[in-house]
Amino acid sequence: MDCRHIDEGEVKEILAGGQVNESRIETSSKGTSYPLEGTTHDGQKVRIVFAPKENGKMIVVTVIDLEKEYECECD
């Protein structure tokens, strides 16, 4: 998230108001993941992939800026 300049607030924005990209829904032995896309309050167009868990929690699988590719050297 840091590498792509997407913070927790923006993740919550997209979870609450993003549109599901149905062509990118994936199902595996680990469950189903749902890519939601939208524009954050600062104008960043993003895709955030969420995976709901049986315990009611939501896992963020990945965050993607749809318009800009960032270089990242995460440890």
C-alpha positions in Angstrom: 0.0 0.0 0.0 2.8 2.4 0.9 4.5 1.8 -2.5 1.4 2.7 -4.4 0.4 5.7 -2.2 -2.8 4.1 -1.1 -3.7 4.4 2.6 -6.2 2.7 4.9 -8.8 5.4 4.5 -8.7 5.0 0.7 -9.1 1.2 1.1 -12.2 1.8 3.3 -13.5 4.3 0.7 -13.3 1.7 -2.1 -14.7 -1.1 0.1 -17.7 1.1 0.8 -18.3 2.6 -2.6 -16.3 0.8 -5.3 -17.7 -1.2 -8.1 -17.0 -5.0 -8.4 -15.0 -5.8 -11.6 -16.9 -9.1 -12.2 -14.5 -10.2 -14.9 -11.6 -10.4 -12.3 -13.4 -12.3 -9.5 -11.2 -15.3 -8.7 -12.0 -18.5 -6.8 -9.4 -20.9 -5.4 -9.0 -23.4 -2.6 -8.5 -20.4 -0.3 -11.8 -18.8 -1.2 -13.1 -16.1 -3.5 -11.5 -12.7 -4.0 -13.4 -9.6 -5.2 -11.7 -6.7 -7.1 -13.4 -3.4 -6.4 -12.5 -0.4 -8.5 -13.1 3.3 -7.9 -11.6 6.7 -7.5 -10.4 7.8 -4.1 -11.0 11.2 -2.5 -7.7 12.5 -4.0 -8.5 11.3 -7.5 -6.5 8.1 -7.6 -8.1 5.4 -9.7 -7.5 2.1 -7.9 -8.4 -1.6 -7.8 -8.4 -3.2 -4.4 -8.8 -6.9 -4.2 -10.7 -8.1 -1.1 -11.2 -11.6 0.3 -14.0 -12.1 2.8 -13.3 -14.7 5.5 -15.8 -16.9 7.4 -15.1 -15.1 10.6 -16.6 -11.9 9.1 -13.3 -10.2 8.6 -12.1 -8.8 5.2 -8.6 -9.4 4.0 -6.9 -6.9 1.6 -5.1 -9.1 -1.0 -3.6 -6.3 -3.0 -4.0 -2.6 -4.0 -3.3 -1.4 -7.5 -3.1 2.1 -9.0 -4.8 1.7 -12.4 -3.1 4.8 -13.9 0.4 4.8 -12.6 3.1 2.2 -11.9 5.3 2.8 -8.9 8.7 1.5 -8.3 8.9 -0.2 -4.9 11.8 -1.5 -2.8 9.8 -3.0 0.1 11.7 -5.0 2.7 
